[in-house]
Amino acid sequence: MTTEFNEIYLSAVIGRPVINGKGDKLGILSDLVMVPGELFPEVSHIVIKSRKGNKSLPWSEVALFTHVMISASGIKPHGLFVYEPREGEILVKRDLLDKQIVDVDGAKVVRVNDIKLGNFNQKLCIFSVDIGFRGLLRRLGYERFGEKFARSIGKNIPNTEISWEYVQPLEANSSKLALNIARDQMNELHPADLADIIENIPIQSIRTVLDSIDAETTGDTIYELEADMRNVVISQLNDEQVSDILEEMEPDEAADVLSDLPEEKAQELLHMMDQEDAEDIQELLEHEEDSAGGLMTPEYLRLSSDISVGRALERVKESANDVETIYYGYVVDDEERLEGVVSLKTLLMNPPDTHITDVMEENVKFVHIDAEPEDMLEMLAKYDLIAVPVLDEDDRMAGIVTVDDVLAHYLPHIVKNKRR
């Protein structure tokens, strides 16, 4: 039998009477059992509260579904059985209403005030969630009164709904209803936005967010968190997962994360990592946190003095995935001694067959590995640099310090540590 229904809000049907084909009351609608659907989450069963306890009726046996009445097909519905909750089952009222979700389009955590249901291929599906004041008024039965009052003062109550495509539930169970577009967009959110989200959700929901993003995004997000929250997030993961995430991070950022952990724990994680990555991070950990050695990254664009501009640009492409900052190329000899620097703009503006030594700047500004933040800030500001090279005790190239790393030292409450 064809089920008749239109778009309708959950608040309008919960508690409505459910009757059979003869008109006898079976009970009232208590909840809806949800399963992942072809395009939207869809109802598989309705839960009916009766005098003899809760009953379950398959959606295929629902003939009418309105805000006034819900009816089953036939006088004795064949699928009407005693409802027994199953582990992992998702109920729309119990598991979604009043729960926090991530609006991946708006990059924020919001609360579900109501849920819009609709017809898709003769299935009752979740179309959107209402996160606004109107949804709250509707549930309380005051939507019309609210509209009337708003008009009397020259205002409107806006519709604040989010299409289910952009909803990421935060409950571990109900997150199975998230659509692919929401999962994909979680990885596209800026790490600072993800950090804000993590700091505004219950601890037990953090793992759901982490399971929705890849290791590289997780690493960038962890770096954006305050030290205490970093440790909370790391505690939600096993050591193998943490070591994989650290390998995806820039060495200086990974060193910052490890420096906040107990020494024994940090060393355990380092031993689990790729040896080359671990050595780079270990070297950074040996320097004072606020020194040039502690703030620098050992990864930079290395160039030799015997190449052309064309070959240098090829090196830019080859190194792009491994180098954090690629505004400058640093010309070094076989012993890692700094001979010159060339900007990416200079490389792009010169013919490919131009020799690199003809366009590089030989009077390179640098700081030593024990330089303090004030020294680095002065160098970057005075010479309008995006990054400054760092030399070790033997005047060999050790790495570079970028302007954002120095700013993060001076403005932690704006850059990454202050979350509201």
C-alpha positions as CSV (number, residue, x, y, z in Angstrom):
1,M,0.0,0.0,0.0
2,T,1.3,3.5,-0.8
3,T,2.2,5.5,2.2
4,E,0.8,9.0,2.2
5,F,2.8,11.8,3.8
6,N,4.5,15.1,3.1
7,E,7.4,17.0,4.6
8,I,6.7,17.1,8.4
9,Y,8.6,17.9,11.5
10,L,9.3,15.3,14.2
11,S,7.7,17.5,16.9
12,A,4.4,17.4,15.0
13,V,4.1,13.6,15.0
14,I,5.7,12.3,18.2
15,G,2.8,11.5,20.6
16,R,0.2,11.3,17.8
17,P,-2.2,8.3,17.8
18,V,-1.5,5.3,15.7
19,I,-4.6,3.4,14.4
20,N,-5.2,0.2,12.4
21,G,-7.2,0.0,9.2
22,K,-10.4,-0.3,11.2
23,G,-9.8,2.8,13.2
24,D,-8.8,1.1,16.4
25,K,-6.1,2.9,18.4
26,L,-2.9,0.9,18.6
27,G,-1.1,3.4,20.7
28,I,0.9,6.6,20.2
29,L,4.0,7.3,18.2
30,S,7.0,7.0,20.5
31,D,10.0,7.1,18.2
32,L,11.4,6.2,14.8
33,V,14.1,3.6,14.1
34,M,16.6,5.0,11.6
35,V,19.0,3.3,9.2
36,P,21.4,4.7,6.5
37,G,19.5,5.1,3.3
38,E,20.3,5.6,-0.4
39,L,20.5,9.3,-0.1
40,F,19.2,10.3,3.3
41,P,18.8,8.3,6.6
42,E,15.4,6.5,6.4
43,V,12.9,5.1,8.8
44,S,12.9,1.3,9.0
45,H,10.3,0.9,11.8
46,I,8.1,3.1,14.0
47,V,7.9,2.5,17.7
48,I,4.4,2.6,19.2
49,K,3.7,3.1,22.9
50,S,0.7,1.2,24.0
51,R,-0.9,0.0,27.2
52,K,0.7,-3.4,26.8
53,G,4.2,-1.9,26.3
54,N,6.1,-0.7,23.2
55,K,5.4,-2.2,19.8
56,S,7.4,-2.1,16.6
57,L,5.8,-1.7,13.2
58,P,7.8,-1.8,9.9
59,W,7.6,1.3,7.7
60,S,6.3,-0.8,4.9
61,E,3.1,-1.4,6.9
62,V,2.4,2.3,7.5
63,A,-0.4,3.6,5.3
64,L,-0.9,7.2,6.5
65,F,1.6,9.4,8.3
66,T,0.4,13.0,9.1
67,H,0.6,15.4,12.0
68,V,-3.0,14.4,12.9
69,M,-3.0,10.7,12.5
70,I,-0.8,7.7,11.7
71,S,-2.4,4.5,10.5
72,A,-1.2,1.0,9.8
73,S,-2.4,-1.0,6.7
74,G,-4.9,-3.6,7.6
75,I,-7.0,-4.4,10.6
76,K,-4.2,-6.6,12.1
77,P,-0.8,-5.3,11.0
78,H,1.4,-8.4,10.3
79,G,4.6,-6.7,11.4
80,L,3.4,-5.4,14.8
81,F,5.6,-7.0,17.4
82,V,6.9,-6.3,20.9
83,Y,9.6,-3.7,20.5
84,E,13.0,-4.8,22.0
85,P,15.8,-2.3,21.8
86,R,18.9,-3.5,20.0
87,E,22.4,-2.5,20.6
88,G,23.6,-0.1,18.0
89,E,20.0,0.8,16.9
90,I,19.4,4.5,16.1
91,L,16.3,6.2,17.3
92,V,15.7,9.7,15.9
93,K,14.1,11.2,19.0
94,R,16.4,9.5,21.5
95,D,19.7,9.8,19.6
96,L,19.3,13.0,17.6
97,L,16.8,15.4,19.2
98,D,18.5,17.8,21.7
99,K,21.9,16.4,20.8
100,Q,24.9,18.3,19.6
101,I,26.0,17.9,16.0
102,V,28.6,19.5,13.7
103,D,27.4,21.8,11.0
104,V,30.2,21.1,8.6
105,D,29.1,23.9,6.2
106,G,29.2,26.5,9.0
107,A,32.1,24.8,10.9
108,K,30.4,25.0,14.3
109,V,28.8,22.8,16.9
110,V,25.0,23.3,17.2
111,R,22.1,21.7,19.0
112,V,19.2,19.9,17.3
113,N,15.8,21.5,18.2
114,D,13.7,19.7,15.7
115,I,14.0,17.4,12.7
116,K,12.3,17.7,9.3
117,L,11.2,14.4,7.7
118,G,10.1,13.9,4.2
119,N,9.2,11.5,1.4
120,F,12.0,10.1,-0.7
121,N,11.3,7.1,-2.9
122,Q,8.3,6.2,-0.6
123,K,10.6,6.2,2.4
124,L,10.4,8.5,5.4
125,C,13.8,10.2,5.5
126,I,15.6,12.9,7.5
127,F,15.8,15.9,5.2
128,S,17.2,18.5,7.6
129,V,17.6,19.6,11.2
130,D,16.3,22.7,12.8
131,I,18.8,24.4,15.1
132,G,17.0,27.7,15.5
133,F,14.6,29.4,17.9
134,R,11.7,28.6,15.6
135,G,12.3,24.9,16.1
136,L,12.3,25.3,19.8
137,L,9.0,27.2,19.7
138,R,7.5,24.6,17.4
139,R,8.3,21.8,19.9
140,L,6.7,23.8,22.8
141,G,3.6,24.5,20.7
142,Y,4.2,28.2,20.5
143,E,5.3,28.7,16.9
144,R,2.1,30.6,15.8
145,F,2.1,32.7,19.0
146,G,5.8,33.5,18.4
147,E,5.2,34.5,14.8
148,K,2.3,36.7,15.8
149,F,4.3,38.4,18.5
150,A,7.4,38.8,16.2
151,R,5.2,40.5,13.6
152,S,3.7,42.9,16.2
153,I,7.2,44.3,16.9
154,G,8.3,44.3,13.2
155,K,10.5,41.2,13.4
156,N,10.7,37.8,11.8
157,I,11.6,34.5,13.3
158,P,14.2,33.1,10.8
159,N,14.2,29.5,9.6
160,T,17.5,28.0,10.7
161,E,17.8,24.6,9.2
162,I,20.7,22.6,8.0
163,S,20.4,20.1,5.2
164,W,21.3,16.6,6.4
165,E,24.1,16.6,3.8
166,Y,26.0,18.9,6.0
167,V,25.3,17.2,9.4
168,Q,27.9,15.2,11.3
169,P,26.3,13.6,14.4
170,L,28.6,13.4,17.4
171,E,27.2,10.4,19.1
172,A,29.3,7.4,18.2
173,N,26.3,5.3,17.2
174,S,24.3,7.9,15.3
175,S,27.4,9.1,13.3
176,K,26.7,6.1,11.1
177,L,23.9,8.2,9.5
178,A,26.4,10.8,8.3
179,L,26.5,11.2,4.5
180,N,29.7,11.0,2.5
181,I,29.5,14.7,1.7
182,A,29.6,15.5,5.5
183,R,32.5,13.1,6.1
184,D,34.4,14.6,3.2
185,Q,33.8,18.2,4.4
186,M,35.1,17.3,7.8
187,N,38.5,16.8,6.3
188,E,38.2,20.2,4.4
189,L,37.5,22.2,7.6
190,H,40.4,24.4,8.8
191,P,42.3,22.7,11.7
192,A,41.6,25.8,13.8
193,D,37.8,25.3,13.3
194,L,38.1,21.6,14.1
195,A,40.0,22.6,17.3
196,D,37.2,24.9,18.2
197,I,34.7,22.1,17.6
198,I,36.7,19.6,19.7
199,E,36.9,22.1,22.6
200,N,33.1,22.6,22.6
201,I,31.9,19.0,22.6
202,P,31.8,16.4,25.4
203,I,35.0,14.3,25.8
204,Q,33.2,11.1,24.8
205,S,32.3,12.7,21.4
206,I,35.9,13.6,20.5
207,R,36.7,10.1,19.1
208,T,33.7,10.5,16.7
209,V,35.3,13.6,15.3
210,L,38.7,12.0,15.0
211,D,37.3,9.0,13.2
212,S,35.8,11.4,10.6
213,I,39.1,13.0,9.6
214,D,42.4,11.7,8.3
215,A,45.8,11.4,10.1
216,E,47.2,14.6,8.5
217,T,44.1,16.7,9.4
218,T,44.1,15.2,12.9
219,G,47.7,16.2,13.4
220,D,47.1,19.8,12.3
221,T,44.1,19.9,14.6
222,I,45.9,18.6,17.6
223,Y,48.6,21.3,17.1
224,E,45.9,24.0,17.3
225,L,44.7,22.8,20.7
226,E,45.8,24.0,24.1
227,A,48.3,21.7,25.8
228,D,45.8,20.2,28.3
229,M,43.3,19.5,25.5
230,R,46.0,18.0,23.3
231,N,46.6,15.4,26.0
232,V,42.9,14.7,26.3
233,V,42.7,14.1,22.6
234,I,45.8,11.9,22.5
235,S,44.4,9.8,25.4
236,Q,41.4,8.9,23.0
237,L,43.9,7.2,20.6
238,N,46.2,4.2,20.9
239,D,50.0,4.7,20.6
240,E,50.1,3.3,17.0
241,Q,47.5,5.9,15.9
242,V,49.4,8.7,17.7
243,S,52.7,7.7,16.1
244,D,51.1,7.6,12.6
245,I,49.6,11.1,13.2
246,L,53.0,12.5,14.4
247,E,54.7,11.2,11.3
248,E,52.2,13.2,9.2
249,M,52.9,16.4,11.1
250,E,55.6,19.0,10.4
251,P,58.6,18.1,12.7
252,D,58.4,21.4,14.6
253,E,54.7,20.9,15.3
254,A,55.2,17.3,16.3
255,A,58.0,18.3,18.7
256,D,55.6,20.9,20.3
257,V,53.0,18.2,20.8
258,L,55.5,15.7,22.3
259,S,57.0,18.3,24.6
260,D,53.6,18.6,26.3
261,L,53.6,14.9,27.1
262,P,55.5,13.1,29.9
263,E,59.1,12.4,28.9
264,E,58.6,8.6,29.1
265,K,55.5,8.7,26.9
266,A,57.1,11.0,24.3
267,Q,60.1,8.6,24.0
268,E,57.8,5.6,23.6
269,L,56.0,7.3,20.7
270,L,59.3,8.4,19.1
271,H,60.6,4.8,19.1
272,M,57.4,3.7,17.2
273,M,57.9,6.3,14.5
274,D,59.9,6.2,11.3
275,Q,63.5,6.6,12.3
276,E,64.3,9.6,10.1
277,D,61.2,11.4,11.3
278,A,62.0,10.6,14.9
279,E,65.5,11.8,14.6
280,D,64.4,15.2,13.2
281,I,61.9,15.6,16.1
282,Q,64.3,14.4,18.7
283,E,66.8,17.1,17.6
284,L,64.2,19.8,18.0
285,L,63.3,18.5,21.4
286,E,66.8,19.0,22.6
287,H,66.6,22.8,22.1
288,E,65.0,25.3,24.4
289,E,61.3,25.5,23.4
290,D,61.4,29.3,22.8
291,S,64.8,29.3,21.0
292,A,65.3,29.3,17.3
293,G,66.3,25.6,17.6
294,G,63.0,24.9,19.3
295,L,60.8,26.9,16.9
296,M,62.5,26.0,13.6
297,T,61.6,23.2,11.2
298,P,64.5,21.2,9.7
299,E,62.6,20.9,6.4
300,Y,63.3,23.5,3.8
301,L,63.9,23.8,0.1
302,R,67.6,22.9,-0.5
303,L,69.3,24.0,-3.7
304,S,72.9,23.6,-4.9
305,S,74.9,26.3,-6.6
306,D,75.5,24.3,-9.8
307,I,71.9,24.3,-11.1
308,S,69.8,26.5,-13.4
309,V,66.6,28.3,-12.5
310,G,64.7,25.7,-14.5
311,R,66.1,22.9,-12.4
312,A,65.4,24.9,-9.2
313,L,61.8,25.1,-10.2
314,E,61.7,21.3,-10.8
315,R,63.1,21.0,-7.2
316,V,60.3,23.2,-6.0
317,K,57.7,20.7,-7.4
318,E,59.6,17.7,-6.1
319,S,59.8,19.1,-2.6
320,A,56.4,20.6,-2.4
321,N,54.9,17.8,-0.4
322,D,57.8,17.6,2.1
323,V,58.5,21.2,2.8
324,E,56.3,23.3,5.0
325,T,57.3,26.7,3.6
326,I,58.5,27.1,0.1
327,Y,58.7,30.9,-0.4
328,Y,62.5,30.7,-0.4
329,G,65.1,28.3,-1.7
330,Y,68.3,28.1,0.3
331,V,71.5,27.4,-1.7
332,V,73.9,25.2,0.4
333,D,77.1,23.4,-0.3
334,D,77.9,19.7,0.4
335,E,78.6,20.6,4.1
336,E,75.3,22.3,4.5
337,R,76.9,25.8,4.7
338,L,74.6,28.6,3.5
339,E,75.7,30.2,0.3
340,G,72.7,32.2,-0.8
341,V,68.9,32.5,-0.9
342,V,66.5,32.9,-3.8
343,S,62.8,33.6,-3.6
344,L,60.1,31.7,-5.5
345,K,59.1,35.0,-7.2
346,T,62.7,35.4,-8.5
347,L,62.7,31.9,-9.9
348,L,59.4,32.5,-11.7
349,M,60.6,35.8,-13.2
350,N,63.8,34.6,-14.7
351,P,64.6,32.4,-17.8
352,P,64.9,28.7,-17.1
353,D,68.5,28.5,-18.4
354,T,69.7,31.3,-16.0
355,H,72.3,30.0,-13.5
356,I,71.1,30.0,-9.9
357,T,74.2,32.0,-8.7
358,D,73.3,34.8,-11.0
359,V,69.9,35.5,-9.3
360,M,70.5,34.4,-5.7
361,E,71.0,36.8,-2.8
362,E,74.4,36.2,-1.2
363,N,74.0,38.6,1.8
364,V,71.7,36.2,3.6
365,K,70.2,37.3,6.9
366,F,70.1,34.5,9.5
367,V,69.9,33.7,13.2
368,H,71.8,31.2,15.3
369,I,70.2,28.2,16.8
370,D,70.1,29.7,20.3
371,A,68.6,33.0,19.2
372,E,65.7,34.2,21.3
373,P,62.2,35.1,19.9
374,E,63.0,38.8,20.1
375,D,66.0,38.3,17.7
376,M,63.9,36.4,15.2
377,L,61.0,38.9,15.3
378,E,63.4,41.8,14.7
379,M,65.0,40.0,11.8
380,L,61.7,39.1,10.2
381,A,60.3,42.5,10.6
382,K,63.3,44.6,9.7
383,Y,64.0,42.8,6.4
384,D,60.3,41.9,5.6
385,L,60.9,38.2,5.6
386,I,58.5,35.3,5.7
387,A,61.2,32.9,7.0
388,V,64.7,33.2,8.3
389,P,67.4,30.5,8.2
390,V,68.8,29.1,11.4
391,L,72.5,28.1,11.6
392,D,74.0,25.7,14.2
393,E,77.1,26.1,16.3
394,D,79.3,25.2,13.3
395,D,77.5,27.7,11.0
396,R,75.7,25.0,9.1
397,M,72.1,25.2,8.0
398,A,69.9,23.6,10.7
399,G,66.5,24.7,9.5
400,I,64.3,27.8,9.1
401,V,61.9,29.7,11.4
402,T,58.7,31.0,9.8
403,V,56.9,34.1,10.7
404,D,53.8,32.2,11.8
405,D,55.9,30.3,14.4
406,V,57.3,33.5,15.9
407,L,53.8,35.1,15.9
408,A,52.5,32.0,17.6
409,H,55.0,32.6,20.4
410,Y,53.9,36.2,20.9
411,L,50.2,35.8,20.2
412,P,49.2,32.4,21.5
413,H,45.8,33.6,22.6
414,I,45.0,34.6,19.1
415,V,46.8,32.1,17.0
416,K,46.1,28.8,18.7
417,N,45.8,28.7,22.5
418,K,42.8,30.9,23.3
419,R,39.6,29.0,22.5
420,R,36.2,30.2,23.5
